[in-house]
Amino acid sequence: MLISKIVKQKVIGIRKFKSSVCVVAELFKNFSQSSEFKMKYILVTGGVISGVGKGVIASSFGTLLNCSGIHVTSLKIDPYINIDAGTFSPYEHGEVYVLDDGGEVDLDLGNYERFLDVTLHRDNNITTGKIYKQVIEKEREGQYLGKTVQVVPHITDAIQEWVERVAQQPVKGSVKPEVCIVELGGTIGDIEGMPFVEAFRQFQFRVKRENFCVAHVSLVPMPRATGEPKTKPTQASVRELRGLGLSPDLIVVRSERAIGQEVKDKISNFCHVGPEQVICVHDLTSIYHVPLLMDQSGVMKFLTERLQLNIPLGRPEKPLSRWRDLARRVDNLTREVTIALVGKYTRLEDSYASVSKSLQHASIQAGYKLNLIFIEACNLERAMKSENPVLYHEAWQSLCKSDGILVPGGFGQRGIEGKIRACQWAREKRKPFLGICLGLQAAVIEYARNVLKLEDANSTEINSETKYPLVIDMPEHHPGQMGGTMRLGKRTTIFKGDSIIRKLYGNVDSIDERHRHRYEVNPNFVEQLEASGLKFVGHDSEKKRMEIMELQNHPYYVATQYHPEYLSRPLKPSPPFVGLILASVGKLQTYLNQGCRLSPRQLSDESSDEETLSALAASIKKSTLLSPSKLNNGHLNVKQNGSSGLSNDSVSSYENSSTDELEK
């Protein structure tokens, strides 16, 4: 009896143990399944025309996902055969954007970094040249074991493997991305993009349907002759996409004005998608409204269901509210600041996309609407006065009317003398000035010519036989091979002494900024330049390269060898640009005195009104000393920001090289 009872208890114990083991095994299985994460992919394609806005749409997808707590990475595919964008003329594809690792990439990656506040890598930009180079190198190494190397499967496989590999790389700290947004450049139907379309046709089966989504961005034109939206181009574009094996899950319609529900229903009916899958993004007052409009259209609800995203029902509103505040603030700006950008590639504004965005970021923070004037540097040169007097005087008038001057980077000798004259004007007229890369070199050359009286001072890039080579070849540059030979990527700059620019950066000892240049200030002239008041307040870790220049006894005359525009963000503007904008509106010193902060009152329109009244009062007081005839002749013009204007006479009479001679 006792033995039977003991045996029974042991059997029960064994059963309980087995049951516990099964429970633990089931829990472990469930945990393994939940921890086995599958990357989600959103492919953004374009139709009808190029430049339809795929980059902003892709960035807006990422912004909405970020605001929902989903970690995002981005890839841009450019079907051209170039290895990278480094050797492109700015007139081809706009500016060349530079990443931390020195990658020279398409400007759309700048949009991704600004919108998502991430740090991308050179492999986040795929080109036909990179893919073919990789495949050919493998073939030369014998990795294909004597097989015939073809577009399908070898090129298409290489594309898919590249996308999967890069999608796993962290772009924000060490956090692994959960969603990868891929923008396919060009338009559907382009012959150079066919291998990529075929690769993604295969890719949708490789990663499974629940992990892959296609968003097609198309144009709905509104001809003035009819005044109504035309959907035929979108229908044809979607038909071609479907014929190539990709069916859009979302159709993002671009148009001048908002389209009605009737047009959406028509697109839905002819393009085989539901009405809720047609998203209209019309022209808006600023690109910061695009994520908000897409959110209102139910994009996140669709993506959550379509990609089975693990997003809680109660989405956090705080991150998206920051975008709402930013968009609202941009719309409500009334005060204006005018900045003259003196460049070499002003025929295409995208040539200075990052510079323009950085100025906008700084202007928004200061509470001003940016009025950016593009001035072709060649038009400021003396030779232009005889060749085309109208362009010459218009350029100088625009420069003189501006509140601040920015001279950006560039290569080659065209327009360099115009940039030098703009630097001279800013220095002698005490106009707020920011030089970037070539802008720093132009400022140094101008100072050497007109202050140190080294009349032949120049850059060896412009004149290799110059008697005074103020700017020389940098050691990292290798003559002969153009692509990837410059000083590229993030480098450390160490501050020296006290300076305005150091205060703007928060009085830190060093900063990390991105570079893209071949020439440097000649170290042999640094001591002579600094002795006369032109200080180099930042240098590299070896103290050989001059990174930041600042002129003493000037409201704001700063230049950097690095490119600060690449790290500017909408909610975190780059300090050199903040300094330029604040100096241009007369608030820089107040900003510095308050620990690099502006009070809400200073950001409001009331402050502007008080400044205007003070300026008017000062001008009236001064006018009592002037005759009525002088007042009527326009010699005293008061702008809204309180600075005195320039008469047309002073603009047209700028013939001589120095301000002293002009005033005489």
C-alpha positions in Angstrom: 0.0 0.0 0.0 2.8 2.4 1.0 4.9 1.4 -2.0 1.9 2.0 -4.3 1.3 5.4 -2.8 5.0 6.4 -3.3 5.0 5.2 -6.9 1.8 7.2 -7.6 3.4 10.3 -6.2 6.5 9.9 -8.3 4.4 9.4 -11.5 2.4 12.6 -10.7 5.7 14.4 -10.1 7.1 13.2 -13.4 4.0 14.3 -15.2 4.2 17.8 -13.6 7.9 18.0 -14.6 7.1 17.1 -18.2 4.2 19.6 -18.2 6.6 22.3 -17.0 9.2 21.4 -19.6 6.5 21.6 -22.3 5.4 25.0 -21.0 9.0 26.3 -21.0 9.7 24.9 -24.5 6.5 26.6 -25.8 7.5 29.9 -24.2 11.0 29.6 -25.7 9.5 28.8 -29.1 7.2 31.8 -29.0 10.0 34.0 -27.8 12.2 32.7 -30.7 9.5 33.4 -33.2 8.9 36.9 -31.8 12.6 37.7 -31.7 13.1 36.5 -35.3 12.6 39.9 -36.9 11.9 40.3 -40.6 13.1 43.5 -42.3 10.3 45.4 -44.0 10.9 47.2 -47.3 9.1 50.1 -49.0 10.1 50.6 -52.6 9.3 54.1 -54.0 9.2 54.4 -57.8 8.3 57.3 -60.0 6.3 57.8 -63.2 5.5 60.3 -66.0 8.4 62.7 -65.3 11.6 62.8 -63.3 11.9 65.2 -60.4 8.3 64.5 -59.4 9.2 64.5 -55.7 10.1 60.9 -54.9 12.9 62.0 -52.5 10.5 64.1 -50.3 7.8 61.4 -50.4 10.4 58.7 -49.4 11.7 61.0 -46.6 8.1 61.6 -45.4 7.4 57.8 -45.2 10.5 57.6 -43.0 9.4 60.6 -40.9 6.0 59.0 -40.1 7.5 55.7 -39.3 10.1 57.4 -37.0 7.4 59.3 -35.2 5.7 56.0 -34.6 8.7 54.5 -32.9 10.0 52.5 -35.9 13.7 52.7 -36.8 14.2 53.5 -40.4 17.1 53.4 -42.9 17.1 54.6 -46.6 18.7 53.6 -49.8 18.8 55.6 -53.1 19.3 53.8 -56.4 20.7 55.9 -59.3 20.8 53.9 -62.6 23.7 55.8 -64.1 27.0 54.0 -64.8 29.1 56.4 -62.8 30.6 54.8 -59.6 29.4 57.7 -57.5 28.3 61.4 -57.9 31.8 62.8 -57.2 32.7 63.7 -60.7 29.3 65.2 -61.7 28.9 68.8 -62.8 26.4 70.4 -60.4 24.3 71.2 -63.6 23.8 67.4 -64.1 22.2 66.3 -60.9 22.5 69.2 -58.5 24.9 69.3 -55.6 27.1 66.4 -54.6 26.2 65.4 -51.0 29.0 64.2 -48.8 28.6 61.6 -46.0 30.6 61.0 -42.8 32.6 58.2 -44.4 33.5 60.4 -47.4 30.9 59.0 -49.8 30.0 61.4 -52.6 26.3 60.7 -53.2 23.1 62.0 -54.7 21.5 65.0 -53.0 18.4 62.9 -52.1 20.5 61.3 -49.3 20.7 64.8 -47.8 16.9 64.9 -47.7 16.9 61.5 -45.9 19.5 62.6 -43.3 17.7 65.9 -42.7 14.2 64.4 -42.3 15.2 61.3 -40.4 18.2 62.7 -38.5 20.3 59.6 -39.3 23.9 59.1 -40.5 23.9 57.2 -43.8 26.9 55.4 -45.5 28.3 55.4 -49.0 26.7 52.0 -49.6 23.3 53.6 -49.0 23.7 55.0 -52.6 23.6 52.2 -55.2 24.6 53.0 -58.8 24.7 50.8 -61.9 28.5 51.4 -61.9 28.9 50.0 -58.4 26.8 46.9 -59.2 28.6 46.1 -62.5 32.0 46.8 -60.9 31.3 44.3 -58.1 30.1 41.6 -60.5 33.0 42.1 -63.0 35.5 41.9 -60.1 33.9 38.6 -58.9 34.1 37.3 -62.5 37.8 38.2 -62.7 38.4 36.3 -59.4 36.7 33.2 -60.8 33.8 33.3 -58.2 31.3 32.3 -60.9 33.1 29.1 -61.7 33.2 29.6 -65.4 29.5 30.3 -65.9 28.2 32.9 -68.4 27.7 36.1 -66.4 24.4 37.7 -67.3 22.1 40.5 -66.2 19.7 37.8 -64.9 20.6 36.2 -62.5 24.0 37.7 -61.7 23.3 41.5 -61.8 19.8 41.1 -60.3 21.1 38.9 -57.5 23.9 41.4 -56.7 21.3 44.2 -56.4 19.1 42.1 -54.0 22.1 41.1 -51.9 23.3 44.7 -51.7 19.9 45.9 -50.5 19.6 43.2 -47.9 23.1 43.8 -46.6 22.9 47.6 -46.3 19.4 47.5 -44.8 20.8 45.8 -41.7 23.4 48.5 -41.1 22.6 50.8 -38.2 22.2 54.5 -39.1 21.4 55.9 -35.7 23.7 54.8 -33.0 23.8 51.0 -32.8 20.1 50.4 -33.2 19.2 48.0 -36.0 16.7 49.4 -38.5 13.3 47.8 -38.8 12.1 49.3 -42.1 14.2 50.1 -45.2 12.9 52.7 -47.7 14.3 52.3 -51.2 14.0 55.0 -53.8 14.5 54.0 -57.4 15.7 57.0 -59.3 14.4 57.9 -62.7 11.1 56.9 -64.1 9.5 53.5 -64.8 10.3 52.6 -68.4 13.8 54.1 -68.5 16.1 51.5 -70.2 18.9 52.0 -67.6 16.6 51.2 -64.7 15.3 47.9 -66.1 17.7 45.6 -64.2 16.7 47.2 -60.9 13.0 46.8 -61.7 13.5 43.2 -62.5 15.6 42.7 -59.3 12.7 44.0 -57.2 10.2 41.9 -59.1 12.2 38.9 -57.8 12.9 40.5 -54.4 9.2 40.7 -53.5 9.1 36.9 -53.5 12.4 36.6 -51.8 11.3 38.6 -48.7 7.6 37.6 -48.9 4.6 39.8 -49.6 4.0 40.9 -46.0 7.5 42.4 -45.9 7.4 44.3 -49.2 5.4 47.3 -50.3 5.5 49.5 -53.5 4.6 53.2 -53.5 4.4 54.7 -57.0 4.7 58.5 -57.2 3.1 59.9 -60.3 2.0 63.3 -61.8 -1.5 64.4 -62.5 -1.1 67.5 -64.7 -3.7 70.2 -64.8 -3.4 71.9 -68.3 -4.5 75.6 -68.3 -6.5 75.0 -71.4 -8.9 72.7 -69.7 -8.4 73.5 -66.0 -9.1 69.9 -64.9 -6.7 67.2 -63.7 -5.7 64.5 -66.3 -5.2 61.0 -65.0 -4.1 59.3 -68.3 -0.4 59.7 -67.7 -0.7 58.1 -64.2 -2.8 55.2 -65.7 -0.2 54.6 -68.4 2.7 54.7 -65.8 1.0 52.2 -63.5 0.1 50.0 -66.4 3.8 49.9 -67.4 4.9 49.2 -63.8 2.4 46.3 -63.5 3.6 45.0 -66.9 7.1 44.7 -65.4 5.8 42.6 -62.5 5.4 45.2 -59.7 1.9 46.2 -58.5 1.7 49.4 -56.5 0.2 49.2 -53.0 0.1 53.0 -52.8 -0.2 55.6 -55.6 1.0 59.0 -54.4 -0.4 61.6 -56.8 1.5 64.9 -57.3 -0.4 67.9 -58.5 -0.4 71.6 -58.4 -3.7 71.8 -56.5 -5.6 69.3 -54.4 -7.6 66.8 -56.4 -11.2 65.8 -55.6 -12.6 62.5 -54.5 -13.9 61.9 -58.1 -10.4 62.0 -59.5 -9.2 59.6 -56.7 -12.0 57.2 -57.5 -11.0 57.3 -61.2 -7.4 56.5 -60.5 -8.5 53.8 -58.1 -10.8 52.2 -60.7 -8.2 52.2 -63.6 -5.1 51.4 -61.5 -6.4 48.4 -59.6 -6.1 49.9 -56.1 -8.6 50.9 -53.4 -9.6 54.6 -53.1 -7.8 54.8 -49.7 -4.6 53.7 -51.5 -4.6 56.9 -53.6 -2.8 59.7 -51.8 -2.8 63.2 -53.1 0.2 65.4 -52.3 -0.3 68.8 -54.0 2.1 71.7 -53.9 2.4 73.0 -50.4 3.8 76.1 -48.7 6.8 74.1 -47.4 8.0 70.5 -47.6 7.5 70.2 -43.8 3.8 69.9 -44.5 4.2 66.7 -46.6 4.5 64.2 -43.7 1.5 65.8 -42.0 -0.6 65.6 -45.2 0.3 62.0 -45.7 -0.5 61.2 -42.1 -3.9 62.8 -42.5 -4.5 60.7 -45.6 -4.1 57.5 -43.6 -0.7 56.4 -44.8 0.4 55.0 -41.4 -2.8 53.0 -40.9 -2.3 51.4 -44.3 1.4 50.6 -43.8 0.7 49.2 -40.3 -1.7 46.7 -41.8 0.1 46.0 -45.0 3.5 45.4 -43.5 2.2 44.0 -40.2 4.2 46.6 -38.2 4.3 46.3 -34.5 2.9 49.8 -33.7 0.6 50.3 -30.7 -2.9 51.7 -31.4 -2.1 54.9 -29.4 0.7 56.4 -31.5 2.9 58.9 -29.7 1.8 62.4 -30.8 4.8 64.3 -29.4 7.3 63.5 -32.2 4.8 64.4 -34.9 3.8 67.5 -33.0 7.3 68.9 -33.5 6.8 68.7 -37.2 3.4 70.4 -36.9 5.0 73.2 -34.8 7.8 73.6 -37.4 5.4 73.7 -40.4 3.1 76.2 -38.5 6.1 78.4 -37.6 7.3 78.5 -41.2 3.9 79.6 -42.4 3.5 82.3 -39.8 6.9 84.0 -40.4 6.4 87.7 -41.4 9.8 89.3 -41.0 12.3 88.8 -43.8 16.0 88.5 -44.0 17.8 88.8 -47.4 20.9 86.7 -48.1 22.9 87.0 -51.3 24.5 83.7 -52.4 27.4 84.4 -54.7 28.0 81.2 -56.6 29.2 79.7 -59.8 26.3 77.3 -60.6 23.3 79.5 -59.9 21.5 78.5 -63.1 20.4 75.4 -61.2 19.3 76.1 -57.6 19.7 72.4 -56.6 23.5 73.0 -57.0 23.3 74.6 -53.6 20.5 72.5 -52.1 22.1 71.9 -48.7 23.3 75.5 -48.4 19.7 76.7 -49.1 18.2 74.3 -46.6 20.8 75.3 -43.9 19.9 79.0 -44.4 16.2 78.1 -44.1 16.8 76.1 -40.9 18.8 79.0 -39.3 16.2 81.6 -40.5 13.3 79.6 -39.0 15.1 79.4 -35.7 15.7 83.2 -35.7 12.1 83.8 -36.5 12.7 85.2 -40.1 11.5 84.3 -43.5 14.4 83.7 -45.8 14.7 85.7 -49.1 17.6 84.0 -50.9 19.0 85.8 -53.9 21.3 83.9 -56.2 24.0 86.0 -57.8 26.3 84.6 -60.6 29.8 85.3 -59.5 30.9 86.2 -63.0 28.5 89.1 -63.1 30.4 90.8 -60.3 33.7 90.9 -62.2 35.0 94.1 -63.8 35.1 92.4 -67.3 31.3 92.0 -67.1 30.8 95.8 -67.0 31.9 96.1 -70.6 30.5 92.8 -71.8 27.0 93.2 -70.3 26.5 96.3 -68.2 22.9 95.4 -67.3 23.9 92.1 -65.7 26.8 93.8 -64.0 24.8 96.5 -62.3 21.9 94.2 -61.5 24.3 91.8 -59.7 25.9 94.6 -57.7 22.6 96.1 -56.8 21.3 92.8 -55.5 24.5 92.3 -53.5 24.3 95.8 -52.0 20.6 95.4 -51.0 21.2 92.1 -49.1 21.4 91.8 -45.4 24.2 89.2 -45.5 26.5 87.5 -48.0 27.3 83.8 -48.4 30.1 82.6 -50.7 29.8 78.8 -51.1 32.3 76.2 -52.5 33.2 75.4 -56.1 36.0 74.3 -58.4 37.9 75.9 -61.2 38.8 79.5 -62.1 35.5 80.7 -63.6 33.9 83.3 -61.3 36.7 83.4 -58.7 37.3 87.1 -59.2 33.7 87.8 -58.7 33.7 85.9 -55.4 36.8 87.8 -54.3 35.1 91.1 -55.0 32.1 90.0 -53.0 34.4 89.1 -50.1 36.0 92.6 -50.3 32.6 94.3 -50.3 31.5 92.4 -47.2 34.8 93.1 -45.4 34.9 96.8 -46.2 31.2 97.5 -45.8 31.1 95.4 -42.5 28.4 93.3 -44.1 27.8 89.9 -42.3 29.6 87.3 -44.3 30.0 83.5 -44.4 32.5 81.7 -46.7 32.5 78.0 -47.3 35.4 76.0 -48.7 36.3 78.1 -51.8 34.6 81.0 -50.1 37.3 80.8 -47.3 40.0 80.7 -50.0 38.6 83.7 -51.8 38.4 85.7 -48.6 42.0 84.9 -47.8 43.2 85.8 -51.3 41.2 89.1 -51.1 42.7 90.0 -47.7 46.2 89.3 -48.9 45.8 91.4 -52.0 44.1 94.5 -50.5 45.4 94.5 -46.9 48.8 92.8 -47.1 49.3 94.4 -50.5 50.4 91.1 -52.1 48.8 92.1 -55.4 49.6 88.8 -57.2 48.2 86.6 -54.4 46.2 83.7 -55.8 45.5 80.0 -55.5 47.6 77.5 -57.4 44.4 76.1 -58.7 43.8 79.3 -60.6 47.4 80.4 -61.3 50.1 77.8 -60.8 52.8 80.4 -61.4 51.6 83.0 -58.8 54.2 84.8 -56.9 52.2 84.6 -53.6 50.5 81.1 -53.5 48.0 81.8 -50.6 46.1 78.6 -51.4 48.0 75.4 -52.4 47.4 71.8 -53.3 46.5 69.6 -50.3 48.6 66.6 -49.5 45.7 64.1 -49.8 45.0 65.1 -53.4 46.4 62.7 -56.0 46.7 64.3 -59.5 45.4 62.3 -62.5 42.5 60.4 -60.9 39.5 62.7 -60.2 37.0 60.4 -58.4 37.4 60.1 -54.6 40.8 61.8 -54.4 39.8 64.9 -52.3 39.8 65.3 -48.6 36.5 63.8 -48.0 34.2 63.0 -45.0 34.1 63.8 -41.4 37.3 65.3 -39.8 38.0 66.9 -36.4 38.5 70.6 -36.1 40.2 72.0 -32.9 39.4 75.5 -31.7 42.1 77.9 -30.8 41.5 80.9 -28.5 38.2 82.8 -28.1 36.0 83.5 -31.1 32.4 84.2 -32.2 32.2 80.9 -34.1 33.4 79.0 -31.0 30.7 80.5 -28.9 28.1 79.6 -31.5 29.3 76.0 -31.2 28.8 76.1 -27.4 32.4 76.9 -26.4 33.5 73.3 -27.1 37.2 72.3 -27.6 36.6 70.6 -31.0 34.0 69.7 -33.5 33.5 67.1 -36.3 32.4 68.4 -39.7 32.4 67.0 -43.2 34.9 68.1 -45.9 35.2 68.1 -49.7 38.1 70.0 -51.1 41.5 69.7 -52.8 43.2 73.0 -51.8 44.2 74.5 -48.5 45.5 77.8 -47.1 49.2 77.9 -47.4 50.7 77.5 -43.8 53.6 79.7 -44.8 51.3 82.8 -44.9 49.3 82.1 -41.7 51.5 84.1 -39.4 51.5 87.1 -41.7 47.7 87.0 -42.1 47.1 86.7 -38.4 49.4 89.5 -37.5 47.2 91.9 -39.5 43.9 90.8 -37.9 42.7 87.7 -40.0 42.6 85.0 -37.3 42.5 81.2 -38.0 40.5 80.1 -34.9 40.2 76.4 -35.9 42.7 73.9 -37.3 43.1 70.2 -37.8 44.6 67.8 -35.2 48.1 68.2 -36.8 47.8 72.1 -36.8 48.7 72.2 -40.5 45.4 72.8 -42.1 43.4 76.0 -41.4 39.8 75.1 -40.9 38.1 78.3 -39.6 38.9 81.9 -40.3 37.5 84.9 -38.5 38.1 88.6 -39.0 38.6 90.8 -35.9 36.6 94.0 -35.4 33.8 92.9 -37.8 30.2 92.1 -36.9 30.5 88.7 -38.5 33.1 87.8 -41.1 33.6 84.0 -40.8 34.7 81.3 -43.2 35.1 77.5 -42.9 37.2 75.1 -45.0 34.7 72.3 -44.1 31.1 72.2 -45.3 28.8 72.9 -42.3 25.7 72.6 -44.5 25.9 68.8 -44.5 25.1 68.5 -40.8 22.4 71.1 -40.5 18.9 69.8 -39.5 15.5 71.5 -39.5 15.3 71.4 -35.7 19.1 71.8 -35.1 20.5 74.4 -37.5 24.3 74.6 -38.2 26.0 77.2 -36.0 27.8 79.1 -38.8 24.5 79.7 -40.6 22.8 80.7 -37.4 25.6 83.3 -36.8 25.1 84.7 -40.4 21.4 85.0 -40.1 21.5 86.6 -36.6 24.2 89.0 -37.6 22.2 90.0 -40.7 19.2 91.0 -38.6 21.3 92.6 -35.8 20.7 90.0 -33.1 23.9 88.1 -32.9 25.4 89.9 -30.0 22.2 89.6 -28.0 22.1 85.9 -28.8 25.7 85.4 -27.6 25.2 87.4 -24.4 22.2 85.2 -23.5 24.2 82.0 -23.9 23.2 81.3 -27.5 19.5 81.5 -26.8 16.7 83.8 -28.1 13.8 84.6 -25.8 10.2 84.1 -27.1 9.8 87.9 -27.2 12.8 88.3 -29.4 11.3 85.6 -31.8 8.0 87.4 -31.9 6.8 90.1 -34.3 6.5 92.6 -31.4 10.3 92.7 -31.2 10.5 93.5 -34.9 8.0 96.3 -34.6 10.0 97.9 -31.7 13.2 97.6 -33.7 11.5 99.4 -36.7 10.1 102.2 -34.5 13.5 102.7 -32.9 15.2 102.9 -36.3 12.6 105.3 -37.6 13.0 107.5 -34.4 16.8 107.5 -35.0 16.4 108.5 -38.6 13.9 111.3 -37.8 16.3 112.6 -35.2 19.1 112.5 -37.8 16.9 114.1 -40.4 16.7 117.3 -38.4 20.3 117.9 -39.4 19.6 117.3 -43.0 17.9 119.6 -45.6 14.4 118.6 -46.9 15.9 118.2 -50.4 18.3 115.5 -49.2 15.5 113.6 -47.6 13.4 113.7 -50.8 16.3 112.6 -53.0 16.4 109.1 -51.3 19.7 109.4 -49.5 18.1 108.2 -46.3 16.3 104.9 -46.7 15.4 102.9 -43.6 14.8 99.1 -43.9 12.5 97.1 -41.6 15.5 95.7 -39.7 16.8 99.1 -39.0 19.9 99.2 -41.3 20.2 102.1 -43.7 19.7 101.3 -47.4 21.9 102.2 -50.3 21.0 104.5 -53.1 21.4 103.5 -56.7 24.3 105.9 -57.1 26.4 104.1 -54.6 25.7 100.8 -56.4 26.6 101.9 -59.8 29.7 103.8 -58.7 31.4 100.8 -57.4 34.3 100.9 -59.9 37.4 101.0 -57.7 38.9 98.2 -55.7 38.6 99.8 -52.2 35.8 101.4 -50.3 38.0 104.3 -49.3 38.4 105.3 -52.9 34.7 104.8 -53.5 33.8 107.2 -50.7 36.3 109.8 -51.9 
